[in-house]
Amino acid sequence: MKILVIEDEKLLAESIRAVLEQKGFEVETVYDGETGAEYARLGIYDLLILDVMMPGMDGYAVLRRLKDNDATASVPVIFLSAKSEEYDRIYGLEAGADDYIVKPFSVLEVVSRIRAVLRRSGKKRDVELKIENLRLDLFLQGVLYHKRRVCVKHFHGFFTFGASCERRAEIPHVF
């Protein structure tokens, strides 16, 4: 899944990129609305993460440009914004965003919301490998055998499958 992050705060954009890449997404970042709109028009993306308040072309103007173009009108958009009032969230959603996340936010929540938007948009297709009763689901980041989730461990070049894995506690990243 390929995601374009349009965020003028470079450190935040690169932090989002790092976490999303760690979760298996392909990510490109740009730092202003005009460049973001051009990347979205020329590239093929499964989802856009778009800051609302940017110098020059703001997120709303970028979204309008994307929705007016047949090639980009169906690409899901998640707004990120420090504007947290109810009016701002409603305005963003009514303008055509598929979700609206208020800063500061947990990156793990952003990942979950990305997956939810992609599920609803039907963009999760073609991200699994199936061999008889074994299915590797890259979207869910899991392995299923006979429709049951199994643990995969790698040891000295070999993979072993088990009933369960110890879950590592993930420390939430908040930006």
C-alpha positions as CSV (number, residue, x, y, z in Angstrom):
1,M,0.0,0.0,0.0
2,K,1.4,3.4,-1.0
3,I,0.7,6.5,1.1
4,L,1.5,10.1,0.4
5,V,2.1,12.3,3.5
6,I,1.6,16.0,2.9
7,E,2.8,17.8,6.1
8,D,4.7,21.0,6.4
9,E,6.4,20.0,9.7
10,K,9.3,18.0,8.3
11,L,10.2,16.2,11.6
12,L,6.6,15.1,12.0
13,A,6.3,14.0,8.4
14,E,9.5,11.9,8.6
15,S,8.4,10.4,12.0
16,I,5.1,9.4,10.4
17,R,7.0,8.0,7.5
18,A,9.3,5.9,9.7
19,V,6.4,4.3,11.6
20,L,4.3,3.6,8.6
21,E,7.3,2.0,6.8
22,Q,7.9,-0.1,9.8
23,K,4.3,-1.3,9.6
24,G,4.8,-2.3,5.9
25,F,3.5,0.7,4.0
26,E,5.4,2.4,1.2
27,V,5.5,6.1,2.0
28,E,6.4,9.3,0.2
29,T,6.5,12.7,2.0
30,V,6.2,16.2,0.7
31,Y,6.2,19.4,2.7
32,D,3.7,21.8,1.1
33,G,0.3,21.7,-0.4
34,E,1.2,22.7,-4.0
35,T,3.8,19.9,-4.3
36,G,1.5,17.5,-2.5
37,A,-1.3,18.1,-5.0
38,E,1.1,17.6,-7.9
39,Y,2.5,14.4,-6.4
40,A,-1.0,13.1,-5.9
41,R,-2.0,14.0,-9.5
42,L,1.1,12.3,-11.0
43,G,1.5,9.3,-8.7
44,I,-0.6,6.3,-7.8
45,Y,-1.4,6.3,-4.1
46,D,-3.8,4.2,-2.0
47,L,-4.2,6.9,0.6
48,L,-3.2,10.5,1.4
49,I,-2.4,11.9,4.8
50,L,-3.0,15.6,4.6
51,D,-2.2,18.4,7.0
52,V,-4.9,21.1,7.1
53,M,-2.8,24.2,8.0
54,M,0.1,24.7,5.6
55,P,1.6,27.8,4.1
56,G,0.5,28.6,0.6
57,M,-2.1,26.0,-0.4
58,D,-3.8,24.7,2.7
59,G,-5.2,21.1,3.1
60,Y,-8.7,22.2,2.1
61,A,-7.5,23.6,-1.2
62,V,-5.5,20.5,-1.9
63,L,-8.5,18.3,-1.1
64,R,-10.7,20.4,-3.4
65,R,-8.2,20.0,-6.2
66,L,-8.0,16.2,-5.7
67,K,-11.7,15.8,-5.6
68,D,-12.1,17.8,-8.8
69,N,-9.7,15.5,-10.7
70,D,-11.1,12.1,-11.9
71,A,-7.8,10.5,-11.4
72,T,-7.5,11.4,-7.7
73,A,-11.2,11.8,-6.7
74,S,-11.5,8.3,-5.2
75,V,-8.2,8.3,-3.3
76,P,-9.0,8.2,0.5
77,V,-7.8,11.2,2.5
78,I,-7.1,11.5,6.2
79,F,-6.7,15.0,7.6
80,L,-4.2,15.7,10.3
81,S,-4.7,19.0,12.1
82,A,-4.1,21.0,15.2
83,K,-7.6,22.5,14.6
84,S,-9.6,20.5,17.2
85,E,-12.9,22.2,17.4
86,E,-16.0,20.3,16.4
87,Y,-16.7,22.7,13.6
88,D,-13.2,22.1,12.1
89,R,-13.6,18.3,12.2
90,I,-17.1,18.5,10.7
91,Y,-15.9,20.9,8.0
92,G,-13.0,18.6,7.1
93,L,-15.2,15.5,6.8
94,E,-17.9,17.4,4.9
95,A,-15.3,18.7,2.5
96,G,-14.5,15.1,1.5
97,A,-11.9,13.7,4.0
98,D,-12.4,10.1,5.0
99,D,-11.2,10.7,8.5
100,Y,-9.9,13.6,10.6
101,I,-7.2,13.2,13.3
102,V,-6.4,15.9,15.8
103,K,-2.8,16.7,16.8
104,P,-1.3,15.6,19.1
105,F,-2.0,12.0,18.2
106,S,-0.8,8.4,18.7
107,V,0.9,7.0,15.6
108,L,-0.5,3.6,16.5
109,E,-4.0,5.1,16.3
110,V,-3.1,6.7,12.9
111,V,-2.0,3.2,11.7
112,S,-5.3,1.7,12.8
113,R,-7.3,4.5,11.2
114,I,-5.4,4.1,8.0
115,R,-6.2,0.4,7.9
116,A,-9.9,1.1,8.7
117,V,-10.1,3.7,5.9
118,L,-8.4,1.3,3.5
119,R,-10.8,-1.5,4.5
120,R,-13.8,0.7,3.9
121,S,-12.5,2.0,0.6
122,G,-11.9,-1.6,-0.7
123,K,-8.2,-0.8,-1.2
124,K,-6.9,-3.8,0.8
125,R,-7.1,-6.2,-2.1
126,D,-4.0,-7.7,-3.6
127,V,-2.0,-7.7,-0.4
128,E,-2.1,-11.4,0.4
129,L,-0.3,-14.5,-0.7
130,K,-2.2,-17.7,-0.6
131,I,-0.8,-21.2,-0.9
132,E,-3.4,-23.9,-0.4
133,N,-4.6,-23.4,3.3
134,L,-1.8,-21.0,4.2
135,R,-2.4,-17.3,3.8
136,L,0.0,-14.4,4.3
137,D,-2.0,-11.2,4.8
138,L,0.3,-8.2,4.4
139,F,-2.5,-5.8,5.2
140,L,-3.3,-7.3,8.6
141,Q,0.4,-8.3,9.0
142,G,-0.5,-11.9,9.9
143,V,-0.4,-15.5,8.8
144,L,-3.5,-17.7,8.8
145,Y,-3.5,-21.4,8.4
146,H,-7.0,-23.0,7.9
147,K,-8.5,-19.6,8.7
148,R,-6.7,-19.4,12.1
149,R,-4.0,-16.9,13.0
150,V,-0.7,-18.6,13.6
151,C,2.7,-17.4,14.8
152,V,5.6,-17.4,12.4
153,K,9.1,-17.6,13.9
154,H,12.4,-17.4,11.9
155,F,15.3,-19.4,13.2
156,H,18.6,-19.9,11.3
157,G,17.1,-19.6,7.8
158,F,14.0,-21.7,8.6
159,F,10.4,-20.6,9.4
160,T,8.4,-22.4,12.0
161,F,4.6,-22.1,12.5
162,G,3.0,-22.2,16.0
163,A,-0.3,-21.7,17.6
164,S,0.6,-18.4,19.4
165,C,3.3,-15.9,19.8
166,E,4.3,-13.8,22.8
167,R,3.0,-10.3,22.1
168,R,5.5,-7.6,22.5
169,A,4.1,-4.5,24.1
170,E,4.4,-1.6,21.7
171,I,5.1,1.7,23.2
172,P,2.7,4.2,21.7
173,H,4.3,7.0,19.8
174,V,2.6,10.4,20.4
175,F,3.4,13.4,18.2
